[in-house]
Amino acid sequence: MLYVGTTEPIPRKEWVKEAPGICVRNLIEYDTEVKKHFGSPEVQYVGSTSGCGCDFPHVMQQNGGWPIFDDPEEDPEYKATIHHNRQELVKLLRMTSGETVEIYGVWAGDFAKEPIIHEEISLDIMIRSDFYFKERGYYRVKVSSNAPQ
């Protein structure tokens, strides 16, 4: 699940099974604990075209690292899906009003767990095909293009 902290709310958009796209919703009682990890006044859930965060590029921690097992030849449809979701997320974040947004990717039910890593990146990094959100990774993302590489 992907949560985004911003200075102003991101316009809400429902996930529609018949026309899947990026969705944005308010926190609900179930996931409200995640807000403790953010300094931003607005925290919202952002879902991928699958309705959850599964179709955002992500990796799970294993043996102290985040190995990438994707093989582009193995599943080109999945690669196209995460590429599309990556682009749509970056487009959504470019429309926010602040210079920086916060992102925390966490498994459902782990909302209170502290992030395993903290990284500062730019949208230019996020759009790259080799970028994957790390399990329980907290990101400060520079929306402008002159951010740390």
Secondary structure, DSSP 4 states (H G I P E B T S, - for coil): -EEEEESSPPPPB---TTS---EEEE--GGGGGGGGG--SSEEEEEE-TTSSSTTS-EE--BTTB------TTT-HHHHHHHHHHHHHHHHHHHTSSSSEEEEEE--TT-TTSPPSEEEEEEHHHHTSTT--EETTEEEEEE-SSSS--
